[in-house]
Amino acid sequence: CSSLAGIMLLEVFLVLGTLLVYFLFSKKKEETLPFKDGWWGKGQKPETKEDTSIRPFKVETTEEELSDLFRRLDQARFSEPLENSCFHYGTNSVHLRKVVSYWKNQFNWKKQVEILNKYPQFKTKIQGIDIHFVHVKPPRLPEGRAAKPLLMVHGWPGSFYEFYKIVPLLTDPASHGLGDEHIFEVICPSIPGYGFSEAPHKKDFNSVSAASVFYELMLRLGFNEFYTQGGDWGWLICTNLAQIAPNHVRGLHLNMVSVSKLGLTHLLSVLLGRYFPGLFGFQDEDVRRMFPFLKKGLYRILLESGYAHIQATKPDTVGCGLNDSPVGLAAYILEKFSSWTDMEFQNLEDGGLERKFSLDDLLTNIMIYWVSGCIVSSMRFYKENLQKGIGTQKHEKLTVQVPTGIASFPNEILHTPQAWAKKKYTNIVSFHFMPRGGHFAAFEEPELLAKDILQFVGKVEKEQLWKKK
């Protein structure tokens, strides 16, 4: 009898053990996003193996390209803006005339090309398309120390150039008063279809595709473990990369966060969070940035997301005009650098553009779009990511286990409180309300962002957090 009871007990333990193993491993499996092995080149995928060589690249433009640009600038047709409309209707054409005049008469593209080429750039073929990237190693390393690889990903309508001011702060922090405890080697790729990365020739190239391509890039460069940093689309691409390869991403640093999977708690916090912040884990700063929610949330989305709706539905139509007219392209892009840097800048006739950026920097970013002819393919990324609907993708349903640092800038278009972010990012080790700055953090406030990246990596390294994933 006792032996029978023993056998039954053993069977119960076996069943329980099997269930436990099943749940543990199926959960583990579910938490990883599948790597997307696509092929984005023209026509059929060739039988031959892909050329994996890494080739040096330099930005170059011909005299023909420049004379064509100046001819188009000379022939631009401007419309009259409404009186006292400032930037409320979009880019004010009175100010746009001044920008175009500067572009024609003072802007020195050749000098800017030298600036672009001061960091080593490369191209390599991944999944059928040429991937462009900047790769900067530290000028000096203390004895016995290794640089930490950091992948930095831009968004729209930005480019790899957004990182040019932050790169020296990360590769040579000691020379900039930031200490030498953590020194980085920085890799800034252009998203396929942006800048000098080849545009995908096939449909369905989304953020998971980009993350898979960049994961392959980092492995090809010999980095088995690395940090990632991003804002705008860079936020989503780096998030997806952390979901694809959680054991390879040591830490994920973001200067923008958005959560698409919202539940009842979120809805209640929108309705009641202003009155009972503690109940929903809101801090005073969350309340200040989010409420009144109709004005700072819903209305702002409606007012500022028209471009996204066009780009997520018919990018090629509006893209035709922007690809044909440098003035149209400038108007479209400059509007974002005004309102996304500070919504209050819409009240200024010049859009406050030169309060945070120089015209040389703004025009260099626009020129990257112009000379590469990438505006249409850059806009298509919205359709590829949004056409199936928000909240429907696998990556939106999965959490992120990788140690995460969030730098929350006050003038970001929409604020995501830590209480919301931690439902998606389950391992937030650093969340800071930044003292100033908006959407283009690396471009606008490189020192603030660099300091936040450094302290985040310091925490992860000190506590070896990646080992506890």
C-alpha positions as CSV (number, residue, x, y, z in Angstrom):
1,C,0.0,0.0,0.0
2,S,2.7,2.4,0.9
3,S,4.7,1.5,-2.3
4,L,1.5,2.2,-4.3
5,A,1.1,5.6,-2.5
6,G,4.8,6.2,-3.3
7,I,4.3,5.5,-7.0
8,M,1.3,7.8,-7.1
9,L,3.2,10.5,-5.4
10,L,6.1,10.1,-7.8
11,E,3.6,10.3,-10.7
12,V,2.1,13.5,-9.3
13,F,5.6,15.0,-9.0
14,L,6.5,14.0,-12.5
15,V,3.3,15.6,-13.9
16,L,3.9,18.7,-11.8
17,G,7.6,18.8,-12.9
18,T,6.6,18.3,-16.6
19,L,4.1,21.2,-16.3
20,L,6.6,23.4,-14.5
21,V,9.3,22.7,-17.2
22,Y,6.6,23.3,-19.9
23,F,5.5,26.6,-18.5
24,L,9.0,27.8,-17.8
25,F,10.3,27.0,-21.3
26,S,7.2,28.1,-23.2
27,K,7.2,31.4,-21.3
28,K,10.9,31.8,-22.1
29,K,10.1,31.1,-25.8
30,E,7.2,33.5,-25.9
31,E,9.3,36.3,-24.4
32,T,11.7,36.4,-27.4
33,L,10.8,38.0,-30.6
34,P,11.7,35.9,-33.7
35,F,14.6,37.2,-35.7
36,K,13.3,38.4,-39.1
37,D,15.5,36.9,-41.8
38,G,14.2,38.8,-44.9
39,W,15.7,39.6,-48.3
40,W,15.0,43.2,-49.4
41,G,17.1,43.4,-52.6
42,K,15.7,43.8,-56.1
43,G,14.1,40.8,-57.8
44,Q,14.7,37.2,-56.8
45,K,17.2,36.3,-54.0
46,P,20.3,35.0,-55.8
47,E,21.6,31.5,-55.0
48,T,25.1,32.8,-54.3
49,K,26.2,33.7,-50.8
50,E,25.9,37.4,-49.8
51,D,29.1,39.5,-49.9
52,T,29.6,40.3,-46.2
53,S,32.6,42.6,-46.7
54,I,32.6,46.0,-45.0
55,R,33.5,48.9,-47.3
56,P,34.7,52.4,-46.4
57,F,32.2,55.1,-47.5
58,K,32.4,58.9,-47.8
59,V,29.7,61.4,-48.5
60,E,30.3,62.9,-52.0
61,T,28.2,65.1,-54.2
62,T,28.8,66.2,-57.8
63,E,28.7,69.8,-59.2
64,E,25.8,68.7,-61.4
65,E,23.8,67.7,-58.3
66,L,24.5,71.1,-56.6
67,S,23.7,73.2,-59.7
68,D,20.4,71.3,-60.1
69,L,19.6,72.0,-56.4
70,F,20.4,75.8,-56.8
71,R,18.3,75.9,-60.0
72,R,15.3,74.5,-58.1
73,L,15.9,76.9,-55.2
74,D,16.0,79.8,-57.6
75,Q,12.7,78.7,-59.2
76,A,10.8,78.1,-56.0
77,R,7.2,79.4,-55.7
78,F,6.2,80.6,-52.3
79,S,2.7,81.2,-51.1
80,E,1.7,84.1,-48.8
81,P,1.1,83.0,-45.2
82,L,-1.9,84.3,-43.2
83,E,-1.2,87.3,-41.1
84,N,0.0,86.6,-37.6
85,S,-0.2,82.8,-38.3
86,C,3.4,82.2,-37.1
87,F,3.9,78.4,-37.3
88,H,0.3,77.4,-36.4
89,Y,-0.4,76.4,-40.0
90,G,2.9,74.7,-40.5
91,T,6.2,76.2,-41.7
92,N,5.7,80.0,-42.2
93,S,6.7,80.9,-45.8
94,V,8.0,84.3,-44.8
95,H,10.6,82.6,-42.6
96,L,11.1,79.9,-45.2
97,R,12.2,82.5,-47.7
98,K,14.9,83.5,-45.3
99,V,16.0,79.9,-44.8
100,V,16.2,79.4,-48.6
101,S,18.1,82.6,-49.1
102,Y,20.7,81.4,-46.5
103,W,20.7,78.0,-48.2
104,K,21.6,79.6,-51.6
105,N,23.9,82.4,-50.4
106,Q,25.7,81.4,-47.2
107,F,25.3,77.7,-46.5
108,N,28.5,75.9,-47.4
109,W,27.6,72.3,-48.2
110,K,31.3,71.4,-49.0
111,K,32.3,72.4,-45.5
112,Q,29.4,70.3,-44.1
113,V,30.5,67.3,-46.1
114,E,33.9,67.6,-44.5
115,I,32.2,67.6,-41.1
116,L,30.1,64.5,-42.1
117,N,33.3,62.7,-43.3
118,K,35.2,63.5,-40.1
119,Y,33.9,60.2,-38.6
120,P,34.7,56.9,-40.3
121,Q,31.7,55.7,-42.4
122,F,31.1,52.3,-44.0
123,K,28.6,50.2,-46.0
124,T,27.9,46.5,-45.9
125,K,25.3,44.3,-47.6
126,I,22.8,42.8,-45.2
127,Q,19.6,40.9,-46.3
128,G,20.1,42.1,-49.9
129,I,20.5,45.9,-49.2
130,D,23.5,48.2,-48.5
131,I,23.6,49.4,-44.9
132,H,25.4,52.6,-44.2
133,F,26.8,53.3,-40.7
134,V,29.2,55.6,-38.8
135,H,31.7,53.7,-36.6
136,V,33.7,55.8,-34.1
137,K,36.3,54.2,-31.8
138,P,37.7,56.0,-28.8
139,P,40.8,58.2,-29.5
140,R,42.4,56.8,-26.4
141,L,41.8,54.0,-23.9
142,P,43.3,53.7,-20.4
143,E,45.5,50.6,-20.2
144,G,43.7,47.3,-19.8
145,R,40.3,48.8,-20.6
146,A,37.9,48.0,-23.3
147,A,35.4,50.3,-25.0
148,K,31.7,49.4,-24.7
149,P,30.0,49.0,-28.0
150,L,26.9,51.3,-28.3
151,L,24.4,51.2,-31.1
152,M,22.6,54.5,-31.6
153,V,19.5,54.7,-33.9
154,H,17.9,57.8,-35.2
155,G,14.3,58.4,-36.3
156,W,12.2,60.4,-38.8
157,P,12.9,63.1,-40.1
158,G,16.3,62.8,-38.5
159,S,19.5,61.1,-39.6
160,F,22.8,59.7,-38.4
161,Y,24.0,63.3,-38.3
162,E,21.9,63.9,-35.1
163,F,24.6,62.0,-33.2
164,Y,27.6,64.0,-34.3
165,K,27.7,66.2,-31.2
166,I,27.1,63.4,-28.7
167,V,29.7,61.0,-30.2
168,P,32.8,62.7,-28.8
169,L,31.1,62.9,-25.3
170,L,30.8,59.1,-25.4
171,T,34.0,58.1,-27.2
172,D,36.2,60.5,-25.2
173,P,34.2,61.4,-22.1
174,A,37.3,62.4,-20.0
175,S,38.1,65.3,-22.4
176,H,34.6,66.7,-21.8
177,G,34.6,66.5,-18.1
178,L,32.5,63.3,-17.9
179,G,35.2,61.0,-16.4
180,D,36.7,57.9,-18.0
181,E,34.8,55.2,-16.1
182,H,32.8,54.2,-19.2
183,I,34.1,54.7,-22.7
184,F,32.2,53.8,-25.8
185,E,32.7,52.8,-29.3
186,V,29.7,54.2,-31.1
187,I,27.9,52.7,-34.1
188,C,25.3,54.9,-35.8
189,P,23.6,53.2,-38.8
190,S,21.1,54.8,-41.2
191,I,17.8,53.0,-41.1
192,P,17.3,51.3,-44.4
193,G,15.5,53.8,-46.7
194,Y,17.0,56.7,-44.8
195,G,20.2,58.7,-45.7
196,F,22.8,56.5,-47.3
197,S,21.3,53.1,-46.4
198,E,19.7,51.5,-49.4
199,A,15.9,51.5,-49.4
200,P,14.2,48.1,-49.2
201,H,12.8,47.0,-52.6
202,K,10.1,44.8,-51.1
203,K,7.0,45.5,-48.9
204,D,6.8,44.8,-45.2
205,F,10.2,46.2,-44.0
206,N,9.2,47.3,-40.5
207,S,10.9,48.0,-37.2
208,V,11.4,44.3,-36.5
209,S,13.1,44.0,-39.9
210,A,15.4,47.0,-39.1
211,A,16.2,45.5,-35.7
212,S,17.1,42.2,-37.3
213,V,19.4,43.9,-39.8
214,F,21.1,46.0,-37.1
215,Y,21.5,42.9,-34.9
216,E,23.3,41.2,-37.9
217,L,25.4,44.4,-38.3
218,M,26.6,44.3,-34.7
219,L,27.4,40.6,-34.9
220,R,29.3,41.2,-38.2
221,L,31.3,43.9,-36.5
222,G,32.3,41.4,-33.8
223,F,30.1,42.6,-31.0
224,N,28.4,39.7,-29.2
225,E,27.2,42.0,-26.4
226,F,26.4,45.7,-26.7
227,Y,24.3,48.6,-25.5
228,T,21.6,50.3,-27.6
229,Q,20.2,53.8,-27.5
230,G,17.3,55.4,-29.5
231,G,14.5,57.9,-29.7
232,D,11.7,58.2,-32.3
233,W,11.9,55.1,-34.6
234,G,15.2,54.4,-32.9
235,W,13.1,53.7,-29.7
236,L,11.1,51.0,-31.4
237,I,14.0,49.5,-33.4
238,C,16.2,49.2,-30.2
239,T,13.2,47.9,-28.2
240,N,12.6,45.2,-30.9
241,L,16.3,44.4,-30.9
242,A,16.2,43.9,-27.1
243,Q,13.2,41.5,-27.6
244,I,15.0,39.6,-30.4
245,A,18.4,39.2,-28.6
246,P,17.9,39.8,-24.9
247,N,21.1,37.9,-24.1
248,H,23.2,40.1,-26.4
249,V,21.8,43.5,-25.4
250,R,23.4,44.5,-22.1
251,G,21.2,47.5,-21.7
252,L,18.6,49.6,-23.6
253,H,18.6,53.4,-23.2
254,L,15.7,55.4,-24.6
255,N,14.8,59.1,-24.8
256,M,11.3,58.4,-26.0
257,V,8.9,55.6,-24.9
258,S,5.4,54.8,-26.1
259,V,3.2,52.0,-24.9
260,S,0.5,50.7,-27.3
261,K,-1.0,48.0,-25.1
262,L,-3.1,50.0,-22.6
263,G,-5.4,48.4,-20.1
264,L,-8.2,49.4,-17.7
265,T,-5.6,50.8,-15.2
266,H,-4.3,53.2,-17.9
267,L,-7.8,54.4,-18.7
268,L,-8.6,55.0,-15.0
269,S,-5.3,56.8,-14.6
270,V,-6.1,59.2,-17.5
271,L,-9.5,59.9,-15.8
272,L,-8.4,60.1,-12.2
273,G,-4.6,60.4,-12.1
274,R,-4.8,64.1,-11.8
275,Y,-6.8,63.9,-8.5
276,F,-5.2,60.7,-7.1
277,P,-1.7,60.6,-8.6
278,G,-0.3,58.3,-5.8
279,L,-2.9,55.7,-6.6
280,F,-1.6,55.3,-10.1
281,G,2.1,55.7,-9.3
282,F,2.3,59.2,-10.9
283,Q,4.8,61.7,-9.7
284,D,4.1,65.5,-9.6
285,E,6.0,65.9,-12.8
286,D,3.9,63.3,-14.6
287,V,0.8,65.2,-13.6
288,R,2.3,68.5,-14.8
289,R,3.2,67.0,-18.2
290,M,0.0,65.0,-18.8
291,F,-2.9,67.0,-17.5
292,P,-5.4,68.4,-18.5
293,F,-5.3,65.2,-20.6
294,L,-7.7,66.4,-23.3
295,K,-5.3,69.3,-24.1
296,K,-1.9,67.7,-23.5
297,G,-2.9,64.2,-24.7
298,L,-5.8,63.8,-27.1
299,Y,-5.9,67.2,-28.8
300,R,-2.1,67.2,-29.2
301,I,-2.3,63.8,-30.9
302,L,-5.0,65.1,-33.3
303,L,-3.1,68.3,-34.0
304,E,0.3,66.8,-34.5
305,S,-0.3,63.4,-36.2
306,G,-1.6,64.4,-39.6
307,Y,1.7,63.7,-41.2
308,A,1.8,60.2,-39.6
309,H,-1.7,59.4,-41.0
310,I,-0.6,60.4,-44.6
311,Q,2.7,58.5,-44.3
312,A,1.0,55.4,-42.8
313,T,-1.5,55.3,-45.7
314,K,-0.2,57.0,-48.9
315,P,3.5,57.9,-48.4
316,D,4.4,57.8,-52.1
317,T,1.8,60.4,-53.1
318,V,3.0,63.3,-50.9
319,G,6.6,62.0,-51.2
320,C,6.6,62.8,-55.0
321,G,6.3,66.5,-54.3
322,L,8.9,66.5,-51.5
323,N,11.4,64.5,-53.6
324,D,11.0,67.0,-56.4
325,S,11.2,70.3,-54.5
326,P,14.0,71.1,-52.0
327,V,11.9,74.0,-50.7
328,G,8.9,71.7,-50.1
329,L,11.2,69.1,-48.4
330,A,12.7,71.8,-46.2
331,A,9.2,73.1,-45.2
332,Y,8.0,69.6,-44.3
333,I,11.1,68.7,-42.2
334,L,11.6,72.1,-40.5
335,E,8.1,72.1,-39.2
336,K,8.9,69.0,-37.1
337,F,12.2,70.5,-35.8
338,S,10.1,73.5,-34.6
339,S,7.1,71.9,-32.9
340,W,8.8,68.7,-31.7
341,T,11.5,70.7,-30.0
342,D,9.0,72.8,-28.2
343,M,5.3,73.1,-28.9
344,E,5.4,76.7,-27.8
345,F,7.6,77.5,-30.8
346,Q,4.5,77.5,-33.0
347,N,3.7,80.9,-31.5
348,L,6.9,82.4,-33.1
349,E,7.2,83.7,-36.6
350,D,10.5,81.8,-37.1
351,G,9.3,78.7,-35.4
352,G,12.0,79.1,-32.8
353,L,14.2,77.0,-35.1
354,E,17.5,78.7,-34.3
355,R,16.9,78.8,-30.6
356,K,18.2,75.2,-30.3
357,F,19.8,74.5,-33.7
358,S,22.0,76.3,-36.1
359,L,20.7,76.7,-39.7
360,D,23.9,74.8,-40.8
361,D,22.8,71.8,-38.7
362,L,19.2,71.9,-39.9
363,L,20.2,72.3,-43.6
364,T,22.8,69.5,-43.3
365,N,20.1,67.1,-42.1
366,I,17.8,68.3,-45.0
367,M,20.6,67.9,-47.5
368,I,21.1,64.3,-46.4
369,Y,17.5,63.6,-47.4
370,W,17.9,65.7,-50.6
371,V,21.2,64.2,-52.0
372,S,20.2,60.6,-51.2
373,G,16.6,61.1,-52.5
374,C,15.3,59.1,-49.5
375,I,12.3,61.1,-48.4
376,V,9.7,58.7,-50.0
377,S,11.4,55.5,-48.6
378,S,11.8,57.1,-45.2
379,M,8.1,57.9,-45.1
380,R,7.1,54.4,-46.1
381,F,8.5,53.1,-42.8
382,Y,5.2,54.5,-41.2
383,K,3.1,52.4,-43.5
384,E,5.1,49.3,-42.9
385,N,4.8,49.7,-39.1
386,L,1.3,51.0,-38.8
387,Q,-0.8,49.5,-41.7
388,K,-1.8,46.4,-39.7
389,G,-3.2,48.6,-36.9
390,I,-1.8,49.6,-33.5
391,G,-1.5,46.9,-30.9
392,T,-1.7,44.0,-33.4
393,Q,2.0,43.1,-33.8
394,K,3.7,40.4,-31.8
395,H,6.4,42.8,-30.5
396,E,3.6,45.0,-29.0
397,K,2.4,42.2,-26.9
398,L,5.8,41.1,-25.5
399,T,7.5,42.7,-22.6
400,V,11.2,43.8,-22.6
401,Q,13.4,42.1,-20.0
402,V,16.6,43.9,-20.7
403,P,17.9,46.5,-18.2
404,T,16.3,49.8,-19.4
405,G,17.2,53.4,-18.9
406,I,14.7,56.1,-19.8
407,A,15.5,59.8,-20.2
408,S,12.2,61.6,-20.2
409,F,12.5,65.1,-21.8
410,P,9.9,67.7,-20.9
411,N,9.1,68.8,-24.4
412,E,8.6,65.3,-25.9
413,I,5.4,65.3,-27.9
414,L,3.7,62.8,-25.6
415,H,4.7,61.9,-22.1
416,T,4.8,58.3,-20.9
417,P,5.0,58.0,-17.1
418,Q,7.2,55.4,-15.6
419,A,4.1,53.7,-14.1
420,W,3.0,53.0,-17.7
421,A,6.4,52.2,-19.1
422,K,7.2,49.5,-16.5
423,K,4.3,47.4,-17.8
424,K,6.2,47.0,-21.0
425,Y,9.8,47.4,-19.8
426,T,9.9,45.2,-16.7
427,N,13.5,46.0,-15.8
428,I,13.7,49.8,-15.6
429,V,16.8,50.6,-13.7
430,S,16.9,54.4,-14.3
431,F,14.1,56.8,-15.2
432,H,14.9,60.5,-15.1
433,F,12.9,63.6,-15.8
434,M,15.3,65.7,-17.8
435,P,15.5,69.4,-17.0
436,R,15.0,70.7,-20.6
437,G,14.9,69.5,-24.1
438,G,12.5,67.9,-26.6
439,H,12.2,65.2,-29.2
440,F,15.6,65.4,-30.9
441,A,17.5,64.9,-27.7
442,A,21.0,63.9,-29.0
443,F,20.9,66.8,-31.5
444,E,19.5,69.4,-29.1
445,E,21.0,68.5,-25.7
446,P,23.9,66.1,-26.3
447,E,25.5,66.7,-22.9
448,L,22.4,66.0,-20.9
449,L,21.7,62.8,-22.9
450,A,25.4,61.7,-22.7
451,K,25.4,62.1,-18.9
452,D,22.2,60.0,-18.6
453,I,23.6,57.2,-20.8
454,L,26.8,57.2,-18.7
455,Q,25.0,56.9,-15.4
456,F,22.7,54.2,-16.7
457,V,25.5,52.1,-18.0
458,G,27.3,52.7,-14.7
459,K,24.4,51.2,-12.9
460,V,24.1,48.2,-15.2
461,E,27.8,47.5,-15.1
462,K,28.1,47.9,-11.3
463,E,25.3,45.6,-10.5
464,Q,26.0,43.3,-13.5
465,L,22.3,43.6,-14.3
466,W,22.5,42.0,-17.7
467,K,23.4,38.7,-15.9
468,K,20.2,38.9,-13.9
469,K,17.9,39.0,-16.9
